[in-house]
Amino acid sequence: MSHKSIVIGFPDGFEPLLLDLEPDVAPLRIALVIRSAPAPGTPLLLLRETIDASVYLGCLIDASGHPKTWLEIWVQNSDHMAQSFQAQLEAMSNSLIDQRWSARLDSFRKLDRRALIETGWETLHPPPAFIDLKLGKLIHPIDPETNRAFVLCTRDDRLASAGLPPYTTSLHRYLWNGPEIETPAFVAVTSQAPTSSGVKTAAEAFADLLPFNPTGGFLLVRSFCPLKLSDFADILAGKSWPGFSCAGASFDLGGAYSQLEDADRIVQQGAHLFAGRDGATGQLREVFHLKMNLILQVLVQTREAIRSQQLPLLNLSAESFRVGLAHTGAGLPFFWTARVELIDGSSALALPIPTSDLRYFLPPALTGPSVYRPQTLRALTGGEGELRIRKVLAPSAEGICIEATLASEERLAIAASDLVHIRLGLPSGRVDLYGYADDSAALATGETRIRTLPQRLPDSVMTALEEATGTPIRSVHFEILPLLASPCDMYAAAVIAARILLVDEQNSLSVAVDQLLSLAQQLSTQYDHERPFAERLRAIADSDPRWGAALGPHRLTSNPGRRDIASRIIPSDLWWELIGVIIRFFPGTGADSFCRDFGDAPPLALDAIFEKPLNELEVLQRRSRSMVVTDWDQNLEIREAIAEVMRSYKTVESPSEGILVPDGSN
């Protein structure tokens, strides 16, 4: 690797924009990367959006303004959270968003603290920030009348005195110039924020400025991994990488990344342990080992993220992961430095149901189907109906329960583990009830018997429920919430593994997943608890050559000339054992699955479901490593020679022992 390849720089038309206003504080500074040339819209370079943050491209620069490494700068965005959970806005608040931010920070610290650059703005609200294009700098707005800086107002009492929604229990945010000012000025900085007399919106108050962090939301700075997981899997298969581009410009990332744009050069310059014409077989075994390692790292990162927050992710896909490559000394294979990073945390919202032993989680609003999501995650069933309260049961220490009948226009498919959320209006106000369906009663089409979980309710609500007994309550809103937990993420991990291992020019991801699920179905229909899983899988694969054609080791490489070699030199038992582990990732596909269904996880140890598959993958990884670092071809030749000798002998049984003697027929 040349010295020149390590150096990074800004493309023409781009420059750094410092995050703070004190240029002499430190020789190393955090900066945003912005477009310096005039162009419509914001000059910021948006990398991606999450459910509660906008992530921008940044860099670490020295005193001369030269970039040393690329960063991603996260800006808290409460408007995104409101859009993601439109149906559950009453459960959302700034306090909850701030708590989730802290949980994500803790998760990132545990996953890889080296990737974090902690500034203090992760836990303390920074001053609101806007971009002044005329000055070419980031500014913190000041109230012109009092000459005091605007800051985020988190004082519920002062917001209430101004007739504005509180900070802690709403999603609205306001800047103010208090607290010392007797009649402070307020500026609404979130979408749909109510404004009372004298309160301006951000667009009115700061008309000449572009927003960067207008709400004073928390910031988070991490190292930037530009290489997508799927791109790296394709590079291992023999493809080139087009490089990283943003806002129509290509960025020279330096280091190992600068050598990925030419597939032939990758081989020649030592990315692999094996190279050259004579290294084809060794290189394919190496690719198998490295791809298996990617799957292992994906599973480890997923488990650790779930363990740290005890929340399922519910948004996992190949896009959730990036791969970092380290600089190596001359002649060392840098593919072996590949480090998988999970770039986001959980998007699940936990429902507060203290009287249930189970934990229920809401996914964010989903935009259409995805191959990474099971059917149960694609849409939540809900609507309006009529509720008839049959009786209010006697109170217990945990609260009261009601028995009721929910009537809708069509029969609802409600599983035994599904939670039914019912919202009804009573004279005392709105009430949210949670319960399960009871299918033991004979009911008319479109009716479902519901028994609610114990809930502690105010006396006025209990009285209103008792008075409503026997009277139909119309226009009741209901939702059917399936029991979704970490097995949803294991399903996504299976799809990610298929993307790494089985996708090529002839095999799309959807086709690969369908083939795996078909094989899982056949294993389920031919289940025999007396035969080991691996034995049953090999019997099915060997009985029909179409399984090998669809899911065989030739999928490892994009080079047509190497596919036959891959089929010959990758040990079939090792390959099919790996395929078997991936098949068992899919919940509920049969008795062999690691999880019975999408809720099959300990409520207080959601990460525990990953232990068994990780143990099995680690065993396979050790076996594949030995295949790479030993002379496997020579081992095969020796084994075949021994087998040939053994075939030339026959065993003569005696009362005491079996004796090998030459077979005279040879």
N, C-alpha and C positions, 0 to 999 in steps of 0.2 A: 504494500500500500504506500503510495508516494506521499510526500509531505503536502503537496499541492491538493491532494484529494481530501485532506482533513480540514482545510480551510473552508469556512462558510461565508456568505455575504448576501447583501440585499440585491434583488433584481433591479434593473433600471425602472425608475418611477415609484420606488418604495423607500420608506425611511422609518426610523424609530420615533415613537412619541412617548416621552417619559411619563410614568404614572404619578410622580410626585412633583412638587414645585420647588424643591430645594436642591439645586444642581451641585452643590459642593458637599453634600452629606457623605457620600461613599463613592469609591472608584468604580464599583460594580453597581449597575442600575437595572431595574426591571422596566421594560418598555413595551408598549404595543407596537405592532407593525402596521403601518397605515400606507395608503396610497397617497403619494405626494403630488401626483399630477391631478389637475382638476377633473372631476368626473361626477355624474349624477349620483345622488344617494350618499350613504355614509362612506367615509374612507377606511373604516375598520374592516378587518378581514375576519369574517365569521367562519369558524371551523364547523360548528354544529350547535344545535339547540337540545337541551334536555327538558324534563318536565318542570324544572325550577331554576334553570340557568341558561345564560348565553355564553358560549365558549369562543374566545377570540385568539388569534395567533399573536404571540408575543416573543420577546427575546431577552436575553441577558447581555448587556453591553458594557464595555469598559469606558474609561474616561475619554478615550478618543472617539467613542461612538461606534466602535466596531463590534459586531455581534459575536458572542462566544458560544451560545447554544440557543436552540429554539425552545419556546415555552408555550403553554396554553394557559390563558387567563380566564378564569370562570367569574361571571358576574351574576349574583343572585337576581332572579326575575320572578316576582310573585304573579305577574300577569299570566305567565305560562302555566303556573299551577292552577289558576282559576279555569283556564281553558281545558286542562287535562282532566279535571274532575267536575265538569259542569253539573252532573247529577248529584254531587255530594258537596256543594258549596257550603252548606251549613256546617260541615265537619272541618272546613278549612279555615285557617287563620294565620296571621303573621307569626304567632307563637309557634304553631306547628311547623311552618316552613323553616323557621330558625332552628327548631329542634332537629328537623331532618338534615339541615345543613351541618349541624354539629355531628350528627351520626355519620354523615358521609365523610367528614373530615377524619373522624376516628377510624373509619373503614380504610381510607387511603393511607393513614399512618400505619395501620397494621399490615396492609398489603405490601407497601413499599415506601417507607418514609424517605428514602433517598430521592425519590421522584418529586417530593414536595419541597417548595421553597416557602417557608412560613414567614409571613410579614406582620402578623398581628391582626390583619384585616379579616382573617378567617373567623374571628370570634368577637371583634369590635367593629361596629359599623363605621366605615370610612366616610369622609365627607362626600356628598353627592358630586358627581363629576360630569362635565360636559366638554365638548370639543369646540374651540373657537377657531374656525378655519382661517379667519383673517390673521390671527396671531400665530396660527400653526402650533397651538399648544393645548394641553388639558387644563381646564380651569374649574375652580369651586365657586359657585355663584354667591354673590353678596347682595343683601338687601340694600338698595340705593338710599332709602330713607334713614335707616339706622346705622348703615355701614357695618352691619353684623353679618357673619357668614350664615347661610342657610344650612341646616342640618336636619337629619331625619328626626321627626317627633315620635317618641315612644311613650309619651306621658298620656295615659288614657284620660286623666282628669282635665288636662288642658285642652285635649281634643274635644271632650264632651262639653266643656264650657264654651267652645266655639261652634257647637252644634254639629260636630263631625263624628264619624264612626270611630270607635276605639282602635288602637293598634293591636292589642293582644288578641281580640276576638273577631277581627275582620281581616279581609285581604287588602284593604285600602291603606295607602301610605301617603303621608303629607310631610313636606318640609316646613320648617318654621325658623324664625330668628330669635326664639326664646332661649332659656326660660326667664331671663331677667326682665324682659319687656312685659309691661303690664297688659298691653293689647297687642299680642304678637301678630305678625303676618304669616299666613299659611299658603302653601302652594300644593295643589293636588298633583301627584306624580304617577298614579296608577290609572289604568283604563277604568272607566265607569265609576270613578271615585266621586261621591256626592260633593257638591260645593255649596257652601252657605254664602251669605252676603259677604262680599269683599275677598272671597277665596278665588284665586286664579288657578288655571291649569298650567302645567309646565309649558305647553305650547304658547300660552299667552305671556307668561312671566319671562320666558327665556327664548323668545322668538328667533333670535339670531344664532342660537347655539344648537349643536347636534348632541343628542344624548349618548352617553357612554354608560354611566351608572347613575341615572337620575334619581333613584329611590334611596341611595346610600346603602344598597344591599351589600352583604358580605362578599368578599373577594377570595379567590383561591388560585394559587399559582402552582402549576405542575410542569415537569419536563414534558416535551412534546414528542410522542412516538408517531412518526408519519406513515409507517408501513402498516397497512391493514392486514389482518390475519389471513384473509382469503388471498390477498396479493402474495403474501409470503409463501402460502401453500402452493400457489401457481409457480412461483420462482423455483421452489424445490422440485417441482415437476418438470422444470426445464424451460419455463417461459421467461421473457424479459419483463422488466418493470418500467412503465413509462415515466416514473418519477413523481414527485409531489408538485402539485400546482394549486394555486388559490387565486381567485379574482382574475383569472386569465393569464397569470404569470407563473413561470416555472422557477422553483427555488432550489438552489444547489445546497443540499443538506450535508455534504461532506462525508468523510469517513467511509464506512462500508456501503452506505446508501448510494454513493456516487458510482459504484461498480456494478449496479444491478440492472443497468439499462441495456446490456448486451449479454444474451444467454451464453454465447461462446466464450466471452471474456470472463464470465463468472467461473466457468470451469478452468480456464487457463490460468487465472490469477489466484487460485487457491481458496475459493470460498468453501469447497468441499475438502474432506480429508482425503478422498480418492479423486484422482483426475487423470485425464489423458485417455488414449484409446484402450489401454490395458486395464483402466480402472472402471470400466462400465459396470461390471457385475458388482464390484465393491461399492461403487457410487449408488447403485440402486438399493442395495441393502442399507446404506447410510441414509438415503432418502426415506426409506421405510422407518428407520429408527427415529429420524428427526420429525417426521410427521406424527408418529406415535407420541413423541415427546410433546408436540404441540397440543394434542388432545389431552394429555396428562396435565399440562400446565393450565389449559382452559378449565378443566375440572377443579384443579386446586384453587385457582383464582375465584371461581364461582363459589366453592365451599367456604373460603375464607371471608368473602364479602357477605354471604348469608350468615355466617357465624358471628361476625362482628356486629351486625344490626338485628339479627333474629327476625329478618323480614325476607320473604322471597323477592327475587328481582322482578319477575313477570314482564321483563322487556328485553330478554337476552336474545342476541343474534350474533352472527359473525362480525357485524359492525360494532359490537360492544367491546371488541378486543383489538389491540394494536400489538405490533412486534417491534421490540428495540434490538438493535445490533450494536455490539461494542467494538471499539477500535482494538485491533490486535497487532502484535508484532509481525514483521515480515515473514511470510510463508506459513502463518498459522491460519487454520480454517475458521473464518468468522461466522459461518452458519451455525457453528456449535455454541456461539454466544447468544443465540436468539432467546429473548426474554419476553414472554407474553404478559401484557398488562390489561387489566379490566379498566376501562376508561369511564365508567359510570357506576353508580350505586343503585339501590332499589328504587323502583317507581311505584311500589305497592303502598296502599293506604290501609292501615290496620283499623278495623272497626272496633270500637270500645264496647265489648259485650262481657262485662265482668262475671256474669253468672253462667257462662258456657265454658266447658272444658276444652272446646275447640276454639281455634283462632281463625277468623275470616279476614280476607284481604281483598281490597278492591284494586283492579288494574286501572291504569289511566285510560282516557278515551283513546280508542284504537282506530287508526285510519285504514280500514280495509283489512282483508285477510293477509296472513303471512305464513310462509312455510315453516317458520320457527315457532309458531304458536299452535297449540292444540285447539280443537274446535271449541272447547269450553271457554277459551280465553277470547274468542273472536267477537262475541256479543253477549250482553247480559239481557235476560228476558225480563220485561217489565210492562207495565201498563196501568190502566185504571179499571176498577171493578167495584163490586158492592160487598160490604162486609156485614155479616149478621152475627152479633155476639150472642153465643148460646148461654154462657155463664161465666161469672168471675169466680175463680176458685178461691178457697180459703187462703189467707195470707200465710206465708212461711217466713223463716228467718231470712231467706234470700230475697223475698219480695212476693209479688202476686203474679199469677198466670191467668190467662183467659183462654177459653175454648170458643172458637168462632168458625164460621164458614165463609170462605172467600169465593165469590162468583164472578167469572169473567165470560167473555163471549165465546171462548174456546177452551178446551181442556188443556191444562198446563202440565207439561212433563217435568215433574219435580222429583229429584232423587232423594233418597233417605237422608243423605248428608247435606243437601242444599238448605241454605238459610233463606227464609222468607222474611223480607223487610216490608212492613206495612206502615204507611203514614196516613193518619186520619185526622180530620178536624173535629174538635169537640168544643162545646161552649167555653171550656176552660183553656182552650188553646190547642196547638198542634201536638200530636203524640206520635212517637216512633216506637213500634213494637217489632220484636224479632221472635221468630218461632220456626217450627218444623211442620211439615205436612204429615197428616195421619191418614194413611190409605186404607185403614181397616174398616171405615164406615162406608155404607152404600150411599152414593150421592148422584145427583143428576149430572149430565154432561156439562162441563164448564165449571163445576163446583169442586172445591178442595177444602177439607177439614184442616184447620190450623190450631196448634197448641203452642202458645207463646212461651218463651223462656221466662224464668222469674226475673222481675224487674222491680226496683224500688221507685215508686211513683208518688208524687205529692197527693195529699188527701183529696184535693179538689179534682185531680185527674181520676182517682179511684172512684169518687162519687159519680163523676160524669160517665165513666165506663159502666157502672152498675145501672145508672139511669137509662143508658142506651141499650141494655140487654133486651133482645127480642125485636129491636127496631132496626130495619135496614139502614145502613150508613152508605150513602152513594158517593161516587167520585172519590173513592179511596185509591191512593197511589200505592203500587206494590212493585217490588223487585225480587227476583229469584237469584240469589247469590250462590253460585257453586262453591264448594270447598276447594279453594285453590291455594296451594302452598308450594314448597320448594320442588316437588316432582314436576311442576310446569317448567322449571329451569333445567331439570334433568332431561326433559323432552327436547328443549332447545339445544342442550349440549349434544344430544344424539344427532340432531340435524347439523350442528356445527362440525361434529366428527365426520359426518358424511361429506360435508363440503371440503374438508381437509383431505380426505382419503380417497373419495370415489368420483369426484366431479372432474370431467375433462371435456374436450371438444365434442365427444360423442355422447356424453352423459350429463344431463342437466341436474341441478340440485333436486328439483321436484321429482324427477324420474328416479334418482338414487334413493330418496326417502321412500318413495312408493315401493321400490324393490326391497328395501329393508323391512318395511311393514308387511309386505307380502310374505317374506321369509319368516317373520315373527308369527304371522298367522298360521303358516304351515307347521311351525314348531308347536304352536298351541294345539292345533287339531290332532297332532301326533304325539301328544305329551305322554311320557311314560316315566313315572317317578322312580322306577327301578334302574333306569339307564341314565348315566351322567349327561348333562346338557351338551358338553363338547362332543360326545360320541353321537348323540342324536343329530346335532347340527352337521357333523361331517357326513353322516349317513345320507342326510337329505341333499347336501351339496354334491356328494359323489353320485347320487342316483339320477341327477338331472344336470347335464352339462350347461344348461341355460343359466343356472345360478352362478357358475364360474364365469360365464361370459358377461354376466351383468355386474357381479360384485368381486371379481377376481383381482389379483395383484397387478395385472396389466394396467389398472387405473392409476397406478402410482406415477406414471410418466406421461408427458404430452408428446414424447418423441415416438412416432410410430415404429421406428426401427428397433426400439428398446422394449417394446411391450411384450414380445415373446420371451425376451431374456428375463424380464421381471417375473413372468409366469413360471419360468423354470427355476430361478435361483432363490425366490422368496419361499421359505419353508411353508408348505400348505397348512400344517397344523398350527403354526404361529399366526398365520394370516387369518384363518377361520376362527381362531380363538379371539382375536381382536374384533372381528366382525360380530362374533357372538356377544362380546361385552357391549358393543354399541347397540345391538338389537335389544339387549336387556335394559338399556337406558330408557326405552319407551315405556311409560307407565301403563299398566292395565292391558298389555297385549297378550298376557298368558301367565301361567304359573311361574315362569322363569323370570319375569320382570323384577327389577330391583324394588319397584313400588307397585302396589295393587291398583292405585288410582291417583288422581292429581291432588288428593288431599292426604295421601298416606305418608305422613311425616310426623314425628313427635312435636307437639305444639310448642314446647319450650326448647327444642333442640332441632331446628329445621335443617341444620347442616348435617345431621347424623346420617342421612340417607346416602351421602356421598362416600362414606368410609369404605364400604364393601367394594364398590366399583373402583375406587382409587387403589385399594390393596391389590385387586386383580390386575389393574393396569400397570402398577409398579412391578409386579412379577413379570409381566410380558415385556416391559421396558428393559429389565435386566437381561432377559433372554435375547432380545433384539440387539442389545449392546454387545453381548458376547459374540453374536453373529457378525458384528462389524469389526471388532478388534482381534478376532482370531482368524486363522486361515481356514475359512469355512469350506472352500473348494477342496482343500487337501483332506479335511475331515470327511467330506462326502466320499472322496475317492477311497480313503481307508475303509470307511464303513461299507462301501460297495464291494471292495475286495474281500473283506471279512465275510460278507453275506454270500459271495460267490463260493468261497471255501466251504462255508457251512452247508451250502446247498449240495456240495460234492460229498458230504458225509451224511450218514444216517445214524440214528440213535438205536442201539440195541438194548432193550430193557432186560435187566436181571433182577432177581429178588431183592438185591441190596442197593443197586445203583444203575444209572443209565450210562452206557459207554459209547463214545463216538468212534465209529469205525468207517473206513473209506467205503463209499458206495461203489460197488463193483460195476454198476451199470454205466458209470461215467468213464 
